[in-house]
Amino acid sequence: MNQFTPQPGIMDIALYQGGKAHVEGVANVIKLSSNENPFGPSPAAIEAIRATAGQVHRYPSTDHAELRAAIGEVHGLDPDRIICGVGSDEVLQFVTQAYTGPGDEVIYTEHGFSMYPILARMAGATPVQVPERQRVVEVDAILAACTERTRIVFLANPANPTGTMLTEAEVTRLADNLPGHVLLVLDGAYAEFVEGFDGGAALVSARDNVIMTRTFSKIYGLGGLRIGWGYAPRAIIDVLNRIRQPFNLSTVQLAAAEAAVRDQDWVVRCRAENTLWRGWLAERFAELGIASDQSCANFILARFADRAEAEACDLFLQSQGLIVRRVAGYNLPQALRITVGDESSCRAVVDAVRAFKERAA
Ligand SMILES: Cc1ncc(COP(=O)(O)O)c(C=O)c1O
């Protein structure tokens, strides 16, 4: 420690644990720990990255007008109600920083995404964890936890790491019944994996207390480039833009995201592959006696007999060069979260889990 004292809450932050990418002594790993798209980004996005490489001596656009227009066109949304950030994480940070501070409470749920309490603490606010029921978010539990200090409710739909989802009716009921001083943040990082789902956009359009965030990191396959966006009432966008740095997104990020969002054929193909192999994985796991909830995202949450079995299976998978995600930090010590990879990765993970089970028998 030195003589400089950080702002309240900062030293309470436990560092974010990302998915592992390496196993000691194993050269060719299959990484299924960070919910990345196994097919990568659209070829159009890769071409846009190449095409902008020669322009990086110029500062990028500050208002992201072209990317916002493209997102607006593709999703049928007003571009003036869109804000872009360095991953959806940055948009979530804008919201938390703008609307919470010391003495305020931020609600997230029992198995909710681990950035929510981190963001609350960054702003000096108090994260409040609300129970789920069998790995599904409970609207009534959230409503019961609201106090006059609550400022934000974070809800990922589909959720990470459970993969479960609330119905549109339930999300609407939540938005309808929150106290007037509470903002509902719908995190749609995995929305594109659900065919026909708007991520909550219609709810945002219709109300003044709901914000939606989206990302280019998951189905768009651009996690390494860091681009996300939010859709909110205009008055909120105006607030968020005041704390956004003018050049938060580079020329390369903006061009790649615009090309990616315009290539919806890529999204459709990736979603179809994901749905196919997610179902196949869940069925094979069930045959091996490993349960999982119906996942609406690009991973499954495999539930083992107990923590010891989950950890032993994880170690065995690592020895085979397969990296999945432990989720004890999400109050799920008996589970492993496994990203849906391409066909060969899915087959490899099932073969390895089968071998693990046979060894233990
Ligand atoms: C539920 C959820 N929200 C937000 C994010 C952040 O994504 P990004 O900052 O890459 O857009 C993730 C990433 O894993 C996530 O799982």
The ligand as an SDF file (V2000), in Angstrom:
LIG
                    3D

 16 16  0  0  0  0  0  0  0  0999 V2000
  -23.8150  -11.6310  -20.3430 C   0  0  0  0  0  0  0  0  0  0  0  0
  -22.6530  -10.8920  -20.9090 C   0  0  0  0  0  0  0  0  0  0  0  0
  -22.7300   -9.5760  -21.0130 N   0  0  0  0  0  0  0  0  0  0  0  0
  -21.7130   -8.8460  -21.5120 C   0  0  0  0  0  0  0  0  0  0  0  0
  -20.5520   -9.4480  -21.9230 C   0  0  0  0  0  0  0  0  0  0  0  0
  -19.4410   -8.5530  -22.3850 C   0  0  0  0  0  0  0  0  0  0  0  0
  -19.1450   -8.7060  -23.6870 O   0  0  0  0  0  0  0  0  0  0  0  0
  -18.3160   -7.6630  -24.5190 P   0  0  0  0  0  0  0  0  0  0  0  0
  -17.7620   -6.6110  -23.6030 O   0  0  0  0  0  0  0  0  0  0  0  0
  -17.2710   -8.4570  -25.1930 O   0  0  0  0  0  0  0  0  0  0  0  0
  -19.3130   -7.0580  -25.4670 O   0  0  0  0  0  0  0  0  0  0  0  0
  -20.4110  -10.8240  -21.8470 C   0  0  0  0  0  0  0  0  0  0  0  0
  -19.1630  -11.4860  -22.2430 C   0  0  0  0  0  0  0  0  0  0  0  0
  -18.8780  -12.5950  -21.9180 O   0  0  0  0  0  0  0  0  0  0  0  0
  -21.5000  -11.5690  -21.3230 C   0  0  0  0  0  0  0  0  0  0  0  0
  -21.4210  -12.8970  -21.1970 O   0  0  0  0  0  0  0  0  0  0  0  0
  1  2  1  0
  2  3  1  0
  2 15  2  0
  3  4  2  0
  4  5  1  0
  5  6  1  0
  5 12  2  0
  6  7  1  0
  7  8  1  0
  8  9  2  0
  8 10  1  0
  8 11  1  0
 12 13  1  0
 12 15  1  0
 13 14  2  0
 15 16  1  0
M  END
$$$$
